[in-house]
Amino acid sequence: MASDFAERVYEVVTRIPVGCVTTYGRIGRALGAPRSARMVGWMLNAIPEGRDIPAHRVVNRNGVLTGAPHFGHPDAMRELLEEEGVTFVDEITVDLSAHLWDPADDPELDHLFQMPD
């Protein structure tokens, strides 16, 4: 069973709209853990089998496709994103100016942003 933090990460990632991406750091900050980008990545690499989590929509702070441990070659991630209409500035960098989604701006996720007592 996934930890509470992992479940919160998964819920945020499932809300990323098709055609958009967010960053590991933005997810961490939105969840009240501003220095947890690496932990967010670990959670996404450990998605339980059978869960439908669009982890391909999470990139690093520069828009670079960094999901190699989960997806293998960056081309696999790029192909999934291109199918959703995401554009790139080079071979492995998403155009963040056109496709960045910030979970902190989604009112449907407000319940996740409260720090536990």
C-alpha positions in Angstrom: 0.0 0.0 0.0 1.3 3.5 -0.9 2.0 6.1 1.8 -0.2 9.1 2.3 2.3 11.3 0.5 2.4 8.9 -2.4 -1.4 8.8 -2.6 -1.5 12.6 -2.6 1.1 12.7 -5.4 -0.9 10.2 -7.4 -4.1 12.3 -7.0 -2.3 15.4 -8.2 -0.8 13.7 -11.2 -4.2 12.2 -12.2 -5.5 15.8 -12.4 -2.9 17.1 -14.9 -5.0 18.0 -17.9 -4.3 16.3 -21.3 -2.0 18.5 -23.2 -0.3 19.8 -20.1 2.7 19.0 -17.9 3.8 19.9 -14.4 7.1 19.6 -12.6 8.2 17.4 -9.7 8.9 20.5 -7.7 5.5 22.1 -8.3 3.8 18.9 -7.1 6.0 18.9 -3.9 5.4 22.6 -3.2 1.6 22.2 -3.8 1.6 19.4 -1.2 3.4 21.5 1.4 6.8 19.8 0.9 8.8 22.4 -1.2 12.1 20.5 -1.2 10.6 17.1 -2.2 10.9 17.0 -6.0 13.2 13.9 -5.8 10.7 12.2 -3.5 7.9 13.0 -5.9 10.0 11.3 -8.6 10.5 8.2 -6.5 6.7 8.0 -5.9 6.1 8.1 -9.6 8.7 5.5 -10.2 7.0 3.2 -7.7 3.4 3.5 -9.0 1.7 0.2 -8.0 1.0 -2.1 -11.0 -2.5 -1.6 -12.3 -2.8 2.1 -11.4 -3.6 4.5 -14.2 -1.4 7.4 -13.3 -0.3 9.7 -16.2 3.3 10.0 -14.9 4.5 11.0 -18.4 3.0 14.4 -17.7 5.6 15.2 -15.1 8.9 16.7 -16.1 11.8 18.4 -14.4 11.8 22.1 -13.6 13.3 22.9 -17.0 10.8 20.8 -18.9 13.3 18.0 -19.6 11.9 14.5 -19.9 13.4 12.7 -16.9 11.2 9.7 -16.5 13.7 7.2 -17.9 13.6 4.9 -14.9 9.8 4.4 -15.5 9.5 4.8 -19.2 12.9 3.8 -20.5 14.2 6.0 -23.4 12.8 9.6 -23.3 11.3 8.9 -26.8 8.6 6.8 -25.1 7.6 9.8 -22.9 7.8 12.2 -25.7 5.6 10.1 -27.9 2.9 9.9 -25.2 3.0 13.7 -24.8 3.0 14.5 -28.5 -0.1 12.3 -28.8 -1.7 14.7 -26.3 -0.6 17.8 -28.3 2.4 18.8 -26.2 5.1 20.6 -28.1 8.8 20.6 -27.6 11.6 23.2 -27.8 14.2 20.5 -28.6 14.3 16.7 -28.6 13.8 16.2 -24.8 12.4 19.6 -23.5 8.7 20.4 -23.3 7.7 24.0 -24.2 6.7 24.9 -20.6 5.5 28.4 -21.7 2.7 26.6 -23.7 1.9 23.6 -21.5 2.8 24.2 -17.9 0.0 23.4 -15.4 0.4 24.4 -11.7 -1.4 22.1 -9.3 -1.6 24.9 -6.8 -4.0 26.7 -9.1 -6.5 23.8 -9.2 -9.3 24.4 -6.6 -10.3 20.7 -6.9 -7.0 19.8 -5.1 -7.3 22.2 -2.2 -8.0 19.4 0.2 -4.6 17.9 -0.6 -2.7 21.1 0.2 -3.5 21.1 3.9 -0.6 19.9 6.0 -1.6 17.1 8.3 -1.7 17.9 12.1 
